[in-house]
Amino acid sequence: MPRNLRVFIIISVFMLVLGCSKTSTNTQSVDLQPSGGSEITYGVAKKNIVIGKTRQEDVIKLFGSPDNMIMRQGRELWIYDRFRVESSSESSSGYGTLILFGGSSRKSTVSTQTKTLTVILDFNKVGIVEDFSMRVGGY
């Protein structure tokens, strides 16, 4: 068999095998947040909450009503709990043939990740942020 014909066959087979494989990825994110206000993120909270300056009205405009409120010694403690579920899936399949022989394969992967953010705001008796803390987690 001439050398050029062998090279042509090898390249054709290689291109055929590569051309018959398919990979797809799908990522989906679901935010589970109450309505009202904007999305609470670590960066937004850190940027907009200033101790000794930010008022309760400012916080409500930014984030909406708190998920929980506790009265302690005449002061209000507001708690915002948020979590996001991210799910991604990837699948790939392939099929190749060489005149009489053929084969196929299929692979699928699914992963889910949950991210949490808790913001705790401590207001003084006149409704100004006196202290706040944030905790980010995930599993």
C-alpha positions in Angstrom: 0.0 0.0 0.0 1.5 3.4 -0.9 2.6 5.6 1.9 0.2 8.5 0.9 -2.8 6.2 1.0 -1.9 4.9 4.5 -1.5 8.5 5.8 -4.8 9.4 4.2 -6.6 6.5 5.9 -5.1 7.2 9.3 -6.0 10.9 9.1 -9.5 10.0 7.9 -10.1 7.5 10.7 -8.8 10.0 13.3 -11.1 12.7 12.1 -14.0 10.4 12.0 -13.5 9.3 15.6 -13.1 13.0 16.7 -16.1 14.1 14.7 -18.4 11.5 16.3 -17.9 12.5 20.0 -20.2 15.0 21.8 -19.9 16.7 25.2 -22.4 18.9 26.8 -22.5 20.8 30.1 -25.5 22.3 31.8 -25.2 24.5 34.9 -28.3 25.7 36.9 -28.4 27.9 39.9 -31.4 28.4 42.2 -31.5 31.3 44.6 -33.8 30.8 47.5 -34.3 34.3 48.8 -37.4 36.1 50.1 -38.9 38.8 47.9 -38.1 42.4 48.5 -34.8 44.2 48.5 -31.8 43.1 46.4 -29.7 40.0 46.6 -27.6 39.8 49.8 -24.0 38.9 49.0 -20.9 39.2 51.1 -19.6 42.0 49.0 -22.8 44.0 49.0 -23.2 43.7 52.7 -19.5 44.7 53.4 -19.8 47.7 51.0 -23.1 49.1 52.2 -23.2 48.4 56.0 -21.2 51.0 57.9 -21.0 50.8 61.7 -22.3 53.9 63.3 -23.9 55.2 60.1 -26.2 52.7 58.4 -29.8 52.9 59.6 -32.5 50.3 59.7 -34.3 52.0 56.8 -31.2 51.7 54.7 -30.9 48.0 55.4 -34.5 47.3 54.6 -34.1 49.2 51.2 -31.0 47.1 50.5 -32.1 43.6 51.6 -35.8 43.7 52.5 -37.2 42.5 55.8 -35.0 40.4 58.0 -35.6 36.6 58.3 -35.4 36.8 62.1 -35.5 39.6 64.6 -34.5 39.3 68.3 -34.9 42.0 71.0 -32.0 42.1 73.5 -31.8 44.7 76.2 -34.0 47.1 74.2 -31.9 46.7 71.1 -32.8 44.9 67.9 -30.7 42.1 66.4 -31.6 41.3 62.7 -30.6 38.1 61.0 -30.6 37.4 57.3 -30.1 33.8 56.2 -29.6 33.1 52.5 -28.6 30.0 50.6 -28.1 29.1 46.9 -28.2 25.7 45.4 -26.0 25.2 42.3 -26.4 22.1 40.2 -24.3 21.2 37.2 -24.4 18.2 34.9 -22.0 17.1 32.2 -22.6 14.3 29.7 -20.5 13.0 26.8 -21.0 10.4 24.3 -19.0 9.1 21.4 -19.3 6.8 18.5 -16.7 5.7 16.0 -16.6 3.3 13.2 -14.0 1.8 10.9 -15.7 0.0 8.0 -16.8 -3.2 9.8 -16.1 -2.3 13.4 -17.8 0.3 15.5 -18.2 1.3 19.1 -19.9 3.8 21.4 -19.5 5.2 24.9 -21.5 7.4 27.2 -20.6 9.2 30.4 -22.7 11.4 32.7 -21.8 13.4 35.8 -24.0 15.5 38.1 -22.9 17.6 41.0 -24.8 19.9 43.5 -23.3 22.5 45.7 -25.1 24.6 48.4 -23.7 28.0 49.5 -24.9 29.8 52.6 -24.6 33.4 53.9 -25.7 34.6 57.3 -25.6 38.3 58.1 -26.3 39.4 61.7 -26.9 43.1 62.4 -26.9 44.6 65.9 -28.7 48.0 66.1 -28.5 50.5 68.9 -31.6 52.0 70.6 -32.0 54.6 67.9 -31.8 52.1 65.0 -28.2 52.6 63.7 -25.9 49.6 63.1 -23.6 49.2 66.1 -22.1 45.9 65.1 -22.5 43.3 62.4 -21.0 40.0 61.4 -21.2 37.7 58.4 -20.6 34.0 57.9 -20.2 32.3 54.5 -20.4 28.5 54.2 -21.0 25.8 51.8 -21.5 22.0 51.4 
